[in-house]
Amino acid sequence: MSPHSGVTELETLSAERPVLRADARLNRERILIAAREAFVEQGADVPLEEIAARAGVGIATLYRRFPDRRALQRAVALDVLGRIAVEARAAIDEEPDGFSALIRYMRRALSLQVSAVVPALLGAVELEDESFQAIRTESASFLQQIIERADAEGTLRPGISFGDIALLLVRLSRPLPGPIERALDMEMAQRHLSMLIDGLRAERATGDLPGAGLTLDMLRSLPGEPVDPQG
């Protein structure tokens, strides 16, 4: 569905969530953020006790919100995909041009670590179920709109594909090896993204890119689908 007409899949999913008290919503938010970071750093099997400690809640509180590991993993994946869909739609609606929208989208996707958390949970969550398919399709369509807009305006380097943006974000989202603090890791990721942004500008292009860019359909056809197609 178009982001500018009717009720989107994202809004439908949000409406289906139960209404929680303010304190319960805050605890749920803390748990989701802590779990997102822990899954990226340590994998899908990180102890739930560690996630609860990161979130500043007791393990009983975690289990009240999420009855088991699978439920938490699913909620984290849906949450991060929903958040980046919101960010993509806001970039389309609020930015003056396609390239500005693309930069905004990439910075927010990197901050949310969407391109790291979804691959970390592959095999642990069913990405093919109806809820995931709906939000992934909607999010991917927003990013495709942003790319096409920047390309039509002549501000995006010729030949840049959906797959180029998605895979750039995957590479930048993975934590650096070694005992590097998360804040420094995220700071460096944003710094490196700034370097790459210049390479995406049409006026900075100095030649043809090697190889062929991957389209959304090509990404989805890869064995095991190693990256989430929305980027």
KOLPARO-431772 format. One record per residue: residue in one letter; y negated, x negated, z of N, C-alpha, C in turn. Coordinates in Angstrom, 1 decimal, padded with zeros to 4 digits, always signed. Layout:
<rs>
{A, {Y, X, Z}, {Y, X, Z}, {Y, X, Z}}
...
</rs>
This chain:
<rs>
{M, {+001.2, -000.8, +000.0}, {+000.0, +000.0, +000.0}, {-001.2, -000.9, +000.0}}
{S, {-002.2, -000.5, -000.7}, {-003.5, -001.2, -000.7}, {-004.1, -001.3, +000.7}}
{P, {-004.7, -002.5, +001.0}, {-005.4, -002.6, +002.3}, {-006.6, -001.7, +002.4}}
{H, {-007.0, -001.1, +001.3}, {-008.3, -000.3, +001.3}, {-008.0, +001.2, +001.2}}
{S, {-006.7, +001.6, +001.3}, {-006.5, +003.0, +001.2}, {-005.4, +003.5, +002.1}}
{G, {-005.6, +004.6, +002.8}, {-004.6, +005.2, +003.6}, {-004.2, +004.3, +004.9}}
{V, {-003.0, +004.6, +005.4}, {-002.5, +003.9, +006.5}, {-001.6, +002.8, +006.1}}
{T, {-001.8, +001.6, +006.5}, {-001.0, +000.5, +006.1}, {+000.3, +000.4, +006.9}}
{E, {+001.2, -000.4, +006.4}, {+002.5, -000.6, +007.2}, {+002.2, -001.2, +008.5}}
{L, {+001.2, -002.1, +008.6}, {+000.8, -002.8, +009.8}, {+000.3, -001.7, +010.8}}
{E, {-000.5, -000.8, +010.4}, {-001.0, +000.2, +011.3}, {+000.1, +001.2, +011.7}}
{T, {+001.1, +001.4, +010.9}, {+002.2, +002.3, +011.2}, {+003.0, +001.6, +012.3}}
{L, {+003.3, +000.3, +012.2}, {+004.1, -000.4, +013.2}, {+003.3, -000.4, +014.5}}
{S, {+002.0, -000.6, +014.5}, {+001.2, -000.7, +015.7}, {+001.3, +000.7, +016.4}}
{A, {+001.2, +001.7, +015.7}, {+001.2, +003.1, +016.2}, {+002.5, +003.4, +016.9}}
{E, {+003.6, +002.8, +016.5}, {+004.9, +003.0, +017.0}, {+005.2, +002.3, +018.4}}
{R, {+004.3, +001.3, +018.7}, {+004.5, +000.6, +020.0}, {+004.2, +001.5, +021.2}}
{P, {+004.9, +001.4, +022.3}, {+004.5, +002.2, +023.4}, {+003.2, +001.7, +024.0}}
{V, {+002.5, +002.7, +024.6}, {+001.2, +002.3, +025.3}, {+001.5, +001.8, +026.6}}
{L, {+001.0, +000.6, +026.9}, {+001.2, -000.1, +028.2}, {-000.1, -000.1, +029.0}}
{R, {+000.1, -000.2, +030.4}, {-001.0, -000.5, +031.2}, {-001.7, -001.8, +030.9}}
{A, {-002.9, -002.0, +031.3}, {-003.6, -003.2, +031.0}, {-002.9, -004.5, +031.5}}
{D, {-002.4, -004.4, +032.7}, {-001.7, -005.6, +033.3}, {-000.4, -005.8, +032.5}}
{A, {+000.3, -004.8, +032.1}, {+001.5, -004.9, +031.4}, {+001.2, -005.5, +030.0}}
{R, {+000.1, -005.0, +029.4}, {-000.2, -005.6, +028.0}, {-000.6, -007.0, +028.1}}
{L, {-001.3, -007.4, +029.2}, {-001.6, -008.8, +029.4}, {-000.4, -009.7, +029.6}}
{N, {+000.6, -009.2, +030.4}, {+001.8, -010.0, +030.6}, {+002.6, -010.1, +029.3}}
{R, {+002.6, -009.0, +028.5}, {+003.4, -009.0, +027.2}, {+002.7, -010.1, +026.3}}
{E, {+001.4, -010.0, +026.3}, {+000.7, -011.0, +025.4}, {+000.9, -012.4, +025.8}}
{R, {+000.9, -012.7, +027.1}, {+001.2, -014.0, +027.6}, {+002.6, -014.5, +027.2}}
{I, {+003.5, -013.6, +027.4}, {+004.9, -013.9, +027.1}, {+005.1, -014.2, +025.6}}
{L, {+004.5, -013.4, +024.7}, {+004.6, -013.6, +023.3}, {+004.0, -014.9, +022.8}}
{I, {+002.8, -015.3, +023.4}, {+002.2, -016.5, +023.0}, {+003.0, -017.7, +023.5}}
{A, {+003.5, -017.6, +024.8}, {+004.3, -018.7, +025.3}, {+005.6, -018.9, +024.5}}
{A, {+006.2, -017.8, +024.2}, {+007.5, -017.8, +023.4}, {+007.2, -018.4, +022.0}}
{R, {+006.1, -018.0, +021.4}, {+005.8, -018.5, +020.1}, {+005.7, -020.1, +020.1}}
{E, {+005.0, -020.6, +021.1}, {+004.8, -022.0, +021.2}, {+006.1, -022.7, +021.5}}
{A, {+006.9, -022.1, +022.4}, {+008.2, -022.7, +022.8}, {+009.2, -022.7, +021.7}}
{F, {+009.3, -021.7, +020.9}, {+010.2, -021.6, +019.8}, {+009.9, -022.7, +018.8}}
{V, {+008.6, -022.9, +018.5}, {+008.2, -023.9, +017.5}, {+008.5, -025.3, +018.0}}
{E, {+008.3, -025.5, +019.3}, {+008.4, -026.9, +019.8}, {+009.9, -027.2, +020.1}}
{Q, {+010.7, -026.2, +020.6}, {+012.0, -026.5, +021.1}, {+013.1, -025.7, +020.4}}
{G, {+012.8, -024.8, +019.5}, {+013.8, -024.0, +018.8}, {+014.1, -022.7, +019.4}}
{A, {+014.9, -021.9, +018.7}, {+015.1, -020.5, +019.1}, {+015.9, -020.4, +020.4}}
{D, {+016.6, -021.4, +020.9}, {+017.4, -021.3, +022.1}, {+016.7, -021.9, +023.3}}
{V, {+015.4, -022.1, +023.3}, {+014.7, -022.5, +024.5}, {+015.0, -021.6, +025.7}}
{P, {+015.2, -022.1, +026.9}, {+015.5, -021.2, +028.0}, {+014.4, -020.2, +028.3}}
{L, {+014.8, -019.0, +028.5}, {+013.9, -017.9, +028.8}, {+013.1, -018.2, +030.1}}
{E, {+013.7, -018.9, +031.0}, {+013.0, -019.2, +032.3}, {+011.8, -020.1, +032.0}}
{E, {+011.9, -021.0, +031.0}, {+010.8, -021.9, +030.6}, {+009.7, -021.1, +030.0}}
{I, {+010.1, -020.1, +029.1}, {+009.1, -019.3, +028.5}, {+008.3, -018.5, +029.6}}
{A, {+009.0, -017.9, +030.5}, {+008.4, -017.2, +031.6}, {+007.4, -018.1, +032.4}}
{A, {+007.8, -019.3, +032.7}, {+007.0, -020.2, +033.4}, {+005.7, -020.6, +032.6}}
{R, {+005.9, -020.8, +031.3}, {+004.7, -021.1, +030.5}, {+003.7, -019.9, +030.5}}
{A, {+004.3, -018.7, +030.5}, {+003.5, -017.5, +030.5}, {+002.8, -017.2, +031.8}}
{G, {+003.3, -017.8, +032.9}, {+002.8, -017.6, +034.2}, {+003.3, -016.3, +034.8}}
{V, {+004.5, -015.9, +034.4}, {+005.1, -014.6, +034.9}, {+006.5, -015.0, +035.4}}
{G, {+007.1, -014.1, +036.2}, {+008.4, -014.2, +036.7}, {+009.4, -013.9, +035.6}}
{I, {+010.6, -014.4, +035.8}, {+011.7, -014.0, +034.8}, {+012.0, -012.5, +034.7}}
{A, {+011.8, -011.9, +035.9}, {+012.1, -010.4, +036.0}, {+011.0, -009.7, +035.1}}
{T, {+009.8, -010.2, +035.1}, {+008.8, -009.5, +034.3}, {+009.1, -009.7, +032.8}}
{L, {+009.5, -010.9, +032.5}, {+009.9, -011.1, +031.1}, {+011.0, -010.1, +030.6}}
{Y, {+012.0, -010.0, +031.5}, {+013.1, -009.1, +031.1}, {+012.7, -007.6, +031.1}}
{R, {+011.7, -007.3, +031.9}, {+011.2, -005.9, +031.8}, {+010.5, -005.6, +030.5}}
{R, {+009.9, -006.6, +029.9}, {+009.2, -006.4, +028.6}, {+010.2, -006.6, +027.5}}
{F, {+011.2, -007.5, +027.6}, {+012.1, -007.9, +026.6}, {+013.5, -008.0, +027.2}}
{P, {+014.4, -007.1, +026.9}, {+015.7, -007.0, +027.6}, {+016.6, -008.2, +027.4}}
{D, {+016.4, -008.9, +026.3}, {+017.3, -010.0, +026.0}, {+016.6, -011.0, +025.0}}
{R, {+017.2, -012.1, +024.8}, {+016.6, -013.1, +023.9}, {+016.3, -012.6, +022.5}}
{R, {+017.3, -011.8, +022.0}, {+017.1, -011.3, +020.6}, {+015.9, -010.4, +020.5}}
{A, {+015.7, -009.6, +021.5}, {+014.5, -008.7, +021.5}, {+013.2, -009.5, +021.6}}
{L, {+013.2, -010.6, +022.4}, {+012.0, -011.4, +022.4}, {+011.7, -012.1, +021.1}}
{Q, {+012.8, -012.7, +020.5}, {+012.6, -013.4, +019.3}, {+012.1, -012.4, +018.2}}
{R, {+012.6, -011.2, +018.1}, {+012.2, -010.2, +017.2}, {+010.7, -009.9, +017.4}}
{A, {+010.4, -009.7, +018.7}, {+009.0, -009.3, +019.0}, {+008.0, -010.4, +018.6}}
{V, {+008.4, -011.7, +018.8}, {+007.5, -012.8, +018.5}, {+007.3, -012.9, +017.0}}
{A, {+008.4, -012.7, +016.2}, {+008.3, -012.8, +014.8}, {+007.4, -011.7, +014.2}}
{L, {+007.6, -010.4, +014.7}, {+006.8, -009.3, +014.2}, {+005.4, -009.5, +014.7}}
{D, {+005.1, -010.0, +015.9}, {+003.8, -010.1, +016.4}, {+003.0, -011.1, +015.5}}
{V, {+003.6, -012.3, +015.2}, {+002.9, -013.3, +014.5}, {+002.6, -012.9, +013.0}}
{L, {+003.6, -012.2, +012.5}, {+003.4, -011.7, +011.1}, {+002.3, -010.6, +011.1}}
{G, {+002.3, -009.7, +012.1}, {+001.3, -008.7, +012.1}, {-000.1, -009.3, +012.3}}
{R, {-000.2, -010.4, +013.1}, {-001.5, -011.0, +013.4}, {-002.0, -011.6, +012.1}}
{I, {-001.2, -012.3, +011.3}, {-001.7, -013.0, +010.1}, {-002.0, -012.0, +009.1}}
{A, {-001.3, -010.8, +009.0}, {-001.7, -009.8, +008.1}, {-003.0, -009.2, +008.4}}
{V, {-003.3, -009.1, +009.7}, {-004.7, -008.6, +010.1}, {-005.7, -009.6, +009.7}}
{E, {-005.4, -010.9, +009.9}, {-006.4, -012.0, +009.5}, {-006.6, -012.0, +008.0}}
{A, {-005.5, -011.8, +007.2}, {-005.7, -011.8, +005.8}, {-006.5, -010.7, +005.3}}
{R, {-006.3, -009.5, +005.8}, {-007.0, -008.3, +005.4}, {-008.5, -008.5, +005.8}}
{A, {-008.8, -009.1, +007.0}, {-010.2, -009.3, +007.4}, {-010.8, -010.3, +006.5}}
{A, {-010.1, -011.3, +006.1}, {-010.7, -012.3, +005.2}, {-011.1, -011.7, +003.8}}
{I, {-010.2, -010.8, +003.3}, {-010.5, -010.1, +002.1}, {-011.8, -009.2, +002.2}}
{D, {-011.9, -008.5, +003.3}, {-012.9, -007.6, +003.5}, {-014.3, -008.2, +003.9}}
{E, {-014.2, -009.3, +004.6}, {-015.4, -009.9, +005.2}, {-016.0, -011.1, +004.5}}
{E, {-015.2, -011.9, +003.8}, {-015.7, -013.1, +003.2}, {-016.4, -012.8, +001.9}}
{P, {-017.4, -013.6, +001.5}, {-018.2, -013.3, +000.3}, {-017.5, -013.7, -001.0}}
{D, {-016.5, -014.6, -000.9}, {-015.8, -015.0, -002.1}, {-014.4, -015.4, -001.8}}
{G, {-013.6, -015.5, -002.9}, {-012.1, -015.8, -002.7}, {-011.8, -017.1, -002.0}}
{F, {-012.6, -018.1, -002.3}, {-012.3, -019.4, -001.7}, {-012.6, -019.4, -000.2}}
{S, {-013.7, -018.8, +000.1}, {-014.0, -018.7, +001.6}, {-012.9, -017.9, +002.3}}
{A, {-012.4, -016.8, +001.7}, {-011.3, -016.0, +002.2}, {-010.1, -016.9, +002.4}}
{L, {-009.8, -017.7, +001.4}, {-008.6, -018.6, +001.5}, {-008.7, -019.6, +002.6}}
{I, {-009.8, -020.2, +002.7}, {-010.0, -021.2, +003.8}, {-009.8, -020.5, +005.2}}
{R, {-010.5, -019.3, +005.3}, {-010.4, -018.6, +006.6}, {-008.9, -018.2, +006.9}}
{Y, {-008.2, -017.7, +005.9}, {-006.8, -017.4, +006.0}, {-006.0, -018.6, +006.5}}
{M, {-006.1, -019.7, +005.8}, {-005.3, -020.9, +006.1}, {-005.6, -021.4, +007.5}}
{R, {-006.9, -021.4, +007.9}, {-007.2, -021.9, +009.3}, {-006.6, -021.0, +010.3}}
{R, {-006.6, -019.7, +010.1}, {-006.0, -018.8, +011.1}, {-004.5, -018.8, +011.1}}
{A, {-003.9, -019.0, +009.9}, {-002.4, -019.1, +009.8}, {-002.0, -020.3, +010.5}}
{L, {-002.8, -021.4, +010.4}, {-002.4, -022.7, +011.1}, {-002.5, -022.5, +012.6}}
{S, {-003.6, -021.9, +013.1}, {-003.8, -021.7, +014.5}, {-002.6, -020.8, +015.1}}
{L, {-002.2, -019.8, +014.3}, {-001.2, -018.9, +014.8}, {+000.2, -019.5, +014.7}}
{Q, {+000.4, -020.6, +013.9}, {+001.6, -021.3, +013.7}, {+002.7, -020.4, +013.0}}
{V, {+002.2, -019.4, +012.2}, {+003.1, -018.5, +011.6}, {+004.1, -019.2, +010.7}}
{S, {+003.7, -020.2, +010.0}, {+004.6, -020.9, +009.1}, {+005.5, -021.9, +009.8}}
{A, {+005.4, -022.0, +011.1}, {+006.4, -022.7, +011.9}, {+007.3, -021.8, +012.7}}
{V, {+006.7, -020.8, +013.3}, {+007.5, -019.9, +014.2}, {+008.6, -019.1, +013.4}}
{V, {+008.2, -018.6, +012.2}, {+009.2, -017.8, +011.5}, {+010.4, -018.7, +011.0}}
{P, {+010.2, -019.9, +010.4}, {+011.3, -020.7, +010.1}, {+012.1, -021.1, +011.3}}
{A, {+011.5, -021.3, +012.5}, {+012.2, -021.6, +013.7}, {+013.1, -020.5, +014.1}}
{L, {+012.8, -019.3, +013.7}, {+013.6, -018.2, +014.2}, {+014.6, -017.7, +013.1}}
{L, {+014.6, -018.4, +011.9}, {+015.6, -018.0, +010.9}, {+017.0, -018.0, +011.4}}
{G, {+017.7, -017.0, +011.2}, {+019.1, -016.9, +011.7}, {+019.2, -016.2, +013.1}}
{A, {+018.0, -016.2, +013.8}, {+018.0, -015.5, +015.1}, {+017.5, -014.1, +015.0}}
{V, {+016.7, -013.8, +013.9}, {+016.2, -012.5, +013.7}, {+016.5, -012.0, +012.3}}
{E, {+016.7, -010.7, +012.1}, {+017.0, -010.1, +010.8}, {+015.8, -009.9, +010.0}}
{L, {+015.4, -010.8, +009.2}, {+014.1, -010.7, +008.5}, {+014.2, -009.7, +007.3}}
{E, {+015.4, -009.2, +007.1}, {+015.6, -008.2, +006.0}, {+015.5, -006.8, +006.5}}
{D, {+015.4, -006.6, +007.8}, {+015.3, -005.2, +008.3}, {+014.0, -004.5, +007.9}}
{E, {+013.9, -003.2, +008.0}, {+012.8, -002.5, +007.4}, {+011.5, -002.9, +008.0}}
{S, {+011.4, -003.1, +009.3}, {+010.1, -003.5, +009.9}, {+009.6, -004.8, +009.4}}
{F, {+010.5, -005.8, +009.3}, {+010.1, -007.1, +008.8}, {+009.7, -007.0, +007.3}}
{Q, {+010.5, -006.3, +006.6}, {+010.2, -006.3, +005.1}, {+008.8, -005.6, +004.9}}
{A, {+008.5, -004.6, +005.7}, {+007.2, -003.9, +005.5}, {+006.1, -004.8, +005.8}}
{I, {+006.1, -005.5, +006.9}, {+004.9, -006.4, +007.3}, {+004.9, -007.6, +006.4}}
{R, {+006.0, -008.2, +006.0}, {+006.0, -009.4, +005.2}, {+005.5, -009.0, +003.8}}
{T, {+005.9, -007.9, +003.3}, {+005.4, -007.5, +001.9}, {+003.9, -007.3, +002.0}}
{E, {+003.4, -006.6, +003.0}, {+002.0, -006.3, +003.1}, {+001.2, -007.6, +003.2}}
{S, {+001.7, -008.5, +004.1}, {+001.0, -009.8, +004.4}, {+001.0, -010.6, +003.1}}
{A, {+002.1, -010.7, +002.4}, {+002.2, -011.5, +001.2}, {+001.2, -010.9, +000.1}}
{S, {+001.1, -009.6, +000.1}, {+000.2, -009.0, -001.0}, {-001.2, -009.4, -000.7}}
{F, {-001.6, -009.5, +000.6}, {-003.0, -009.9, +000.9}, {-003.2, -011.3, +000.5}}
{L, {-002.3, -012.2, +000.8}, {-002.5, -013.6, +000.4}, {-002.6, -013.7, -001.1}}
{Q, {-001.7, -013.0, -001.8}, {-001.7, -013.0, -003.3}, {-003.1, -012.6, -003.8}}
{Q, {-003.6, -011.5, -003.2}, {-005.0, -011.0, -003.6}, {-006.0, -012.1, -003.4}}
{I, {-006.0, -012.8, -002.3}, {-006.9, -013.9, -002.0}, {-006.8, -015.0, -003.1}}
{I, {-005.6, -015.4, -003.4}, {-005.4, -016.5, -004.4}, {-005.9, -016.0, -005.7}}
{E, {-005.6, -014.8, -006.1}, {-006.0, -014.3, -007.4}, {-007.5, -014.2, -007.5}}
{R, {-008.1, -013.7, -006.4}, {-009.6, -013.6, -006.4}, {-010.3, -015.0, -006.6}}
{A, {-009.8, -016.0, -005.8}, {-010.4, -017.3, -005.9}, {-010.2, -017.9, -007.3}}
{D, {-009.0, -017.6, -007.9}, {-008.7, -018.1, -009.2}, {-009.6, -017.5, -010.3}}
{A, {-009.8, -016.2, -010.1}, {-010.6, -015.4, -011.1}, {-012.1, -015.9, -011.0}}
{E, {-012.5, -016.3, -009.8}, {-013.9, -016.7, -009.6}, {-014.1, -018.2, -010.1}}
{G, {-013.0, -018.8, -010.4}, {-013.1, -020.2, -010.8}, {-013.3, -021.2, -009.7}}
{T, {-013.1, -020.8, -008.5}, {-013.4, -021.8, -007.4}, {-012.1, -022.5, -006.9}}
{L, {-010.9, -022.0, -007.3}, {-009.7, -022.5, -006.9}, {-009.1, -023.4, -008.0}}
{R, {-008.7, -024.6, -007.6}, {-008.2, -025.6, -008.6}, {-007.1, -024.9, -009.5}}
{P, {-007.2, -025.1, -010.8}, {-006.2, -024.4, -011.7}, {-004.8, -024.9, -011.4}}
{G, {-003.9, -023.9, -011.5}, {-002.5, -024.3, -011.3}, {-002.0, -024.1, -009.8}}
{I, {-002.9, -023.8, -008.9}, {-002.5, -023.5, -007.5}, {-001.7, -022.2, -007.4}}
{S, {-000.6, -022.2, -006.8}, {+000.3, -021.0, -006.7}, {+000.4, -020.5, -005.3}}
{F, {+001.0, -019.3, -005.2}, {+001.3, -018.8, -003.9}, {+002.1, -019.8, -003.1}}
{G, {+003.1, -020.3, -003.7}, {+004.0, -021.3, -003.1}, {+003.3, -022.5, -002.6}}
{D, {+002.3, -023.0, -003.3}, {+001.6, -024.2, -002.9}, {+000.9, -023.9, -001.5}}
{I, {+000.3, -022.8, -001.4}, {-000.4, -022.5, -000.1}, {+000.6, -022.3, +001.0}}
{A, {+001.7, -021.5, +000.7}, {+002.7, -021.3, +001.7}, {+003.3, -022.6, +002.2}}
{L, {+003.7, -023.5, +001.3}, {+004.4, -024.7, +001.7}, {+003.4, -025.7, +002.3}}
{L, {+002.1, -025.7, +001.9}, {+001.2, -026.5, +002.6}, {+001.1, -026.1, +004.1}}
{L, {+001.1, -024.8, +004.3}, {+001.0, -024.4, +005.7}, {+002.2, -024.7, +006.5}}
{V, {+003.4, -024.6, +005.9}, {+004.6, -025.0, +006.6}, {+004.6, -026.5, +007.0}}
{R, {+004.2, -027.3, +006.0}, {+004.1, -028.8, +006.3}, {+003.1, -029.1, +007.5}}
{L, {+002.0, -028.4, +007.5}, {+001.0, -028.7, +008.5}, {+001.3, -028.0, +009.8}}
{S, {+002.1, -027.0, +009.8}, {+002.4, -026.2, +011.1}, {+003.4, -026.9, +011.9}}
{R, {+004.3, -027.7, +011.4}, {+005.3, -028.3, +012.2}, {+004.7, -029.3, +013.2}}
{P, {+005.2, -029.3, +014.4}, {+004.7, -030.3, +015.4}, {+004.9, -031.7, +015.0}}
{L, {+004.0, -032.6, +015.3}, {+004.2, -034.0, +015.0}, {+005.3, -034.6, +015.9}}
{P, {+006.1, -035.5, +015.5}, {+007.1, -036.1, +016.4}, {+006.5, -036.9, +017.5}}
{G, {+007.3, -037.1, +018.6}, {+006.8, -037.9, +019.7}, {+006.1, -037.1, +020.7}}
{P, {+005.7, -037.7, +021.8}, {+005.1, -037.0, +023.0}, {+003.6, -036.8, +022.8}}
{I, {+003.3, -036.0, +021.8}, {+001.9, -035.7, +021.5}, {+001.5, -034.3, +022.1}}
{E, {+000.4, -034.3, +022.8}, {+000.0, -033.1, +023.4}, {-000.3, -032.0, +022.4}}
{R, {+000.0, -030.8, +022.7}, {-000.1, -029.7, +021.8}, {-001.6, -029.6, +021.3}}
{A, {-002.5, -029.7, +022.2}, {-003.9, -029.6, +021.8}, {-004.3, -030.6, +020.7}}
{L, {-003.8, -031.8, +020.9}, {-004.1, -032.9, +019.9}, {-003.4, -032.6, +018.6}}
{D, {-002.2, -032.1, +018.7}, {-001.4, -031.8, +017.5}, {-002.1, -030.8, +016.7}}
{M, {-002.6, -029.7, +017.3}, {-003.3, -028.7, +016.6}, {-004.6, -029.2, +016.1}}
{E, {-005.3, -030.0, +016.8}, {-006.6, -030.6, +016.3}, {-006.4, -031.4, +015.1}}
{M, {-005.3, -032.2, +015.1}, {-005.0, -033.0, +013.9}, {-004.6, -032.1, +012.7}}
{A, {-003.9, -031.1, +013.0}, {-003.5, -030.2, +011.9}, {-004.7, -029.6, +011.2}}
{Q, {-005.7, -029.1, +012.0}, {-006.9, -028.6, +011.4}, {-007.7, -029.6, +010.7}}
{R, {-007.7, -030.9, +011.2}, {-008.4, -032.0, +010.5}, {-007.7, -032.2, +009.2}}
{H, {-006.4, -032.3, +009.1}, {-005.7, -032.6, +007.9}, {-005.9, -031.4, +006.9}}
{L, {-006.0, -030.2, +007.4}, {-006.2, -029.1, +006.5}, {-007.6, -029.2, +005.9}}
{S, {-008.6, -029.7, +006.6}, {-009.9, -029.9, +006.0}, {-009.8, -030.9, +004.9}}
{M, {-009.0, -031.9, +005.0}, {-008.9, -032.9, +003.9}, {-008.2, -032.2, +002.7}}
{L, {-007.2, -031.4, +003.0}, {-006.5, -030.7, +001.8}, {-007.4, -029.7, +001.2}}
{I, {-008.3, -029.0, +001.9}, {-009.1, -028.0, +001.3}, {-009.9, -028.5, +000.1}}
{D, {-010.4, -029.8, +000.3}, {-011.2, -030.4, -000.8}, {-010.3, -030.5, -002.1}}
{G, {-009.0, -030.7, -001.9}, {-008.1, -030.8, -003.0}, {-007.9, -029.5, -003.7}}
{L, {-008.2, -028.4, -003.0}, {-008.0, -027.1, -003.6}, {-009.2, -026.6, -004.4}}
{R, {-010.3, -027.3, -004.2}, {-011.6, -026.9, -004.9}, {-011.5, -027.2, -006.4}}
{A, {-011.9, -026.3, -007.2}, {-011.9, -026.5, -008.7}, {-012.7, -027.7, -009.1}}
{E, {-013.9, -027.8, -008.5}, {-014.8, -028.9, -008.9}, {-014.4, -030.3, -008.5}}
{R, {-013.4, -030.3, -007.6}, {-012.8, -031.6, -007.2}, {-011.6, -032.1, -008.0}}
{A, {-011.1, -031.2, -008.8}, {-009.9, -031.5, -009.5}, {-010.1, -032.6, -010.5}}
{T, {-009.2, -033.6, -010.5}, {-009.3, -034.8, -011.4}, {-008.2, -034.9, -012.4}}
{G, {-007.3, -033.9, -012.4}, {-006.2, -033.9, -013.4}, {-005.2, -032.8, -013.1}}
{D, {-004.2, -032.8, -014.0}, {-003.2, -031.7, -013.8}, {-002.3, -032.1, -012.6}}
{L, {-001.8, -031.0, -011.9}, {-000.9, -031.2, -010.8}, {+000.5, -031.5, -011.4}}
{P, {+001.3, -032.4, -010.7}, {+002.6, -032.7, -011.2}, {+003.5, -031.5, -010.9}}
{G, {+004.5, -031.3, -011.7}, {+005.5, -030.2, -011.4}, {+004.9, -028.8, -011.6}}
{A, {+005.7, -027.8, -011.3}, {+005.3, -026.4, -011.4}, {+005.2, -025.8, -010.1}}
{G, {+004.1, -025.0, -009.9}, {+004.0, -024.3, -008.6}, {+005.0, -023.1, -008.5}}
{L, {+005.4, -022.9, -007.3}, {+006.3, -021.8, -007.0}, {+005.6, -020.5, -006.8}}
{T, {+006.1, -019.4, -007.4}, {+005.5, -018.1, -007.2}, {+006.2, -017.5, -006.0}}
{L, {+005.7, -016.3, -005.6}, {+006.3, -015.6, -004.4}, {+007.7, -015.3, -004.7}}
{D, {+008.0, -014.8, -005.9}, {+009.4, -014.4, -006.3}, {+010.3, -015.6, -006.3}}
{M, {+009.8, -016.8, -006.7}, {+010.6, -018.0, -006.7}, {+010.9, -018.4, -005.3}}
{L, {+009.9, -018.3, -004.4}, {+010.2, -018.7, -003.0}, {+011.3, -017.8, -002.4}}
{R, {+011.2, -016.5, -002.7}, {+012.1, -015.5, -002.2}, {+013.6, -015.8, -002.7}}
{S, {+013.7, -016.4, -003.9}, {+015.0, -016.6, -004.5}, {+015.6, -017.9, -004.0}}
{L, {+014.9, -018.7, -003.2}, {+015.5, -020.0, -002.8}, {+016.6, -019.7, -001.8}}
{P, {+017.7, -020.5, -001.9}, {+018.9, -020.3, -001.0}, {+018.4, -020.4, +000.5}}
{G, {+018.8, -019.3, +001.2}, {+018.4, -019.3, +002.6}, {+017.0, -019.0, +002.9}}
{E, {+016.1, -018.9, +001.9}, {+014.7, -018.6, +002.1}, {+014.1, -019.5, +003.2}}
{P, {+013.9, -020.8, +003.0}, {+013.6, -021.7, +004.1}, {+012.2, -021.5, +004.7}}
{V, {+011.3, -020.7, +004.0}, {+010.0, -020.5, +004.5}, {+009.7, -019.0, +004.4}}
{D, {+008.9, -018.5, +005.3}, {+008.5, -017.1, +005.1}, {+007.5, -017.0, +004.0}}
{P, {+007.8, -016.0, +003.0}, {+007.0, -016.0, +001.8}, {+005.5, -015.6, +002.0}}
{Q, {+005.1, -015.1, +003.1}, {+003.7, -014.7, +003.3}, {+002.9, -016.0, +003.6}}
{G, {+003.5, -017.1, +003.9}, {+002.8, -018.3, +004.2}, {+002.6, -018.6, +005.6}}
</rs>
